[in-house]
């Protein structure tokens, strides 16, 4: 147990929707992640275990709709920051390029990075 890596806390905004429930199912079975926040206006006042029987250790997490604005604002900020950085990088890479190859390579790098992130976070 001493060598066991610590679990990473994760939160789900919109846990009552299909995507949110599927993400909760994936997190419940993942050895490296622990569900620590669940947001849903439909399920306010209940726990994850009341609504999702597969929740396991996350079943005692209460569903808090009051933090939905903060969570969605933070998610939007992170997405915009990544998009702005990618646009700047794309401009720098293709500024003096004679053809489209640098942009294609940049797209390939982002695609591989996305695949690695998904493979790392969503293991069955």
C-alpha positions in Angstrom: 0.0 0.0 0.0 2.9 2.4 0.6 3.9 2.3 -3.1 0.4 2.9 -4.3 0.1 6.2 -6.1 -2.4 8.8 -4.8 -5.7 9.1 -6.6 -6.4 12.3 -8.5 -9.6 14.1 -7.6 -12.1 14.7 -10.4 -15.4 16.5 -10.7 -18.3 16.2 -13.1 -20.5 19.1 -14.1 -23.8 17.7 -15.4 -23.6 14.3 -13.8 -27.3 13.6 -14.5 -26.9 13.7 -18.3 -25.8 10.8 -20.4 -22.2 12.0 -20.8 -21.9 12.8 -17.1 -23.2 9.4 -16.0 -20.9 7.6 -18.5 -17.9 9.6 -17.1 -19.0 8.8 -13.6 -19.0 5.1 -14.5 -15.5 5.3 -16.0 -14.2 7.2 -13.0 -15.7 4.7 -10.6 -13.7 1.9 -12.2 -10.5 3.8 -12.7 -7.6 3.1 -10.2 -6.1 6.5 -10.5 -9.1 8.8 -10.2 -11.6 9.5 -7.5 -14.9 11.4 -8.0 -14.9 14.3 -5.5 -17.4 16.7 -7.0 -20.7 16.1 -8.8 -22.9 18.9 -10.1 -26.5 18.5 -11.2 -29.5 20.7 -10.8 -31.9 17.7 -11.4 -30.4 15.6 -8.6 -29.8 18.4 -6.0 -29.8 17.2 -2.4 -29.0 13.6 -3.1 -25.7 11.6 -3.3 -24.1 10.0 -6.2 -24.8 6.6 -4.7 -28.5 7.4 -4.6 -28.6 7.8 -8.3 -25.8 5.7 -9.7 -25.6 2.2 -8.3 -22.1 1.6 -9.7 -20.5 4.6 -7.9 -18.5 2.5 -5.5 -16.3 4.7 -3.2 -17.8 7.8 -4.8 -21.3 7.0 -3.6 -21.1 9.4 -0.6 -20.3 12.4 -2.7 -23.2 14.9 -2.5 -24.5 16.5 -5.6 -24.0 20.3 -5.4 -25.7 22.4 -8.1 -24.5 25.7 -6.5 -21.0 25.2 -7.8 -22.1 24.7 -11.4 -21.3 28.3 -12.4 -17.8 28.2 -11.0 -17.0 24.8 -12.6 -18.3 25.7 -16.0 -16.6 29.1 -15.9 -13.2 27.4 -15.1 -13.7 24.8 -17.8 -14.5 27.5 -20.3 -11.4 29.5 -19.3 -9.2 26.4 -19.6 -10.6 25.6 -23.1 -10.2 29.2 -24.3 -6.6 29.3 -23.0 -5.7 26.1 -24.8 -7.3 27.3 -28.0 -5.5 30.7 -27.8 -2.2 28.9 -27.2 -2.8 26.5 -30.1 -3.7 29.4 -32.5 -0.6 31.3 -31.5 1.5 28.2 -32.0 -0.1 27.5 -35.4 0.6 31.1 -36.5 4.3 30.8 -35.5 4.8 27.5 -37.1 3.2 28.4 -40.4 4.3 32.0 -40.7 7.2 31.5 -43.1 6.3 28.0 -44.4 6.3 27.5 -48.2 3.7 24.7 -47.9 1.2 23.2 -45.6 3.5 20.5 -44.1 4.2 22.4 -40.8 0.4 22.8 -40.2 -0.2 19.1 -40.9 2.6 18.1 -38.5 1.1 20.4 -35.8 -2.3 18.8 -36.3 -0.7 15.4 -36.1 1.0 16.3 -32.8 -2.2 17.6 -31.3 -4.0 14.5 -32.4 -1.4 12.2 -30.9 -1.5 14.3 -27.7 -5.3 13.9 -27.5 -5.1 10.2 -28.1 -2.5 9.8 -25.4 -4.6 11.8 -23.0 -7.7 9.7 -23.7 -5.8 6.5 -23.5 -4.2 7.5 -20.2 -7.4 8.8 -18.6 -10.0 6.3 -20.0 -8.7 2.7 -19.5 -11.1 -0.2 -19.4 
